[in-house]
Amino acid sequence: MSTQVTPATQLSTVGVDELAEAPRRRTPSGSSRKPLVRLVLNAAALIVVVASVFPVYWMVNMSLTPSNKIISRNPSLIPLELTFQNYITAWTREAAPGQTDFPHALMTSTIVTGGVIVVTLFVAFLAAVAVARFHFRGRGGFIVSVLIIQMIPGEALMFTIYGMIDDWRLMNTMLGLGIVYVAAVVPFTIWTLRGFVSGVPADLEEAAMIDGCTKSQAFWKVTFPLLAPGLVSTGIFAFIQSWNEFTMALLLMKGYNLTLPTWLNSFQSATSATNWGAVMAGSTMIAIPVVIFFLFVQGRMTGGLVAGAVKG
């Protein structure tokens, strides 16, 4: 028995075949656009990376180049005449008569920065926990005041800060500079840590208390490990602000108590040519502790993300 194919049957068959082949016809064009988009994004990322890394590379390159080649009209991208004399000069030479050398400036910056990190994290952590976990009178005003303080530029308070530090007889001392740095860094640190503390559910502490922990034990064993990435992040901010700060250090410190940024600035002289090779070598040596610090803490930023939530 033969099956008769009608025009309607042929039309429906053709329509089904076209619908089945339609995705196949669209797939090549869609897949061809994906590599193009990926290529554009990779090229843009490469440009950003090169633009970010090139100044650092150029600083290191100039630090390894002889001084007479640095001022050449045709600088080389690769140090053809490699020299470490610039580092020796930057390490041993006093930037100006009666002023400090690199080892003493490094010691001053290290002591001030380390003290600022410890004091800032301690004060900001207690304040952030109080604001995020407890409700008290004036809580909203305190949060708003922290934001307002952040909006005031430090340069607008220079004369006031100078007068206060001078009245306290803390001029040209690491303690006076550390107090100024702590006051500048604490407000932002409180605001940042408050977000980390608020992001940790209080139910975790309640569950730990049900299992037999006291309130303080629940906080230190469960909540505190989850706050470790926030403490590291804010500690990095305090480190960068204190290590690279220039204006207040230039205002309050002089002579043999210069920090690294002010020590580097004192290489410039109105009566003699600037030794740019030593300046670049000094800049590289200043950047090395920052790199070491980031390599030390980067693993701890992610390692403590779930350290407290998975403990039984």
Number of C-alpha atoms within 10 A of each C-alpha: 3 4 5 7 8 8 9 9 11 10 11 11 11 12 12 11 11 13 10 11 11 11 10 11 11 10 10 10 10 10 10 10 11 11 11 11 11 11 12 12 12 12 12 11 12 12 12 11 11 11 11 11 11 11 11 13 15 16 17 18 21 26 28 24 25 20 18 10 16 19 11 9 7 8 12 15 10 13 18 12 10 13 14 14 17 22 20 13 18 24 17 12 16 17 23 14 8 10 17 23 21 23 13 17 20 21 15 19 25 18 13 24 23 18 19 28 24 13 15 23 22 13 14 23 24 13 18 22 17 15 21 16 12 9 10 9 7 9 14 11 10 12 16 12 13 16 15 11 14 16 9 10 10 14 11 9 11 15 10 11 18 18 13 14 19 14 10 10 11 16 19 20 17 22 16 21 23 22 16 20 24 23 13 19 23 25 20 19 25 24 20 18 26 23 14 18 22 14 12 16 10 13 9 16 22 16 13 20 16 11 11 11 15 13 12 12 15 20 20 14 17 23 22 19 19 23 23 21 23 23 23 18 18 25 21 18 16 25 22 14 18 27 24 18 17 16 13 17 25 17 16 22 18 18 12 16 22 28 29 29 21 22 28 21 13 18 20 16 12 6 6 8 9 14 17 20 28 27 24 23 26 25 19 19 19 19 14 10 14 16 10 10 12 11 11 11 16 14 11 15 16 13 14 18 15 15 17 19 15 7 9 7
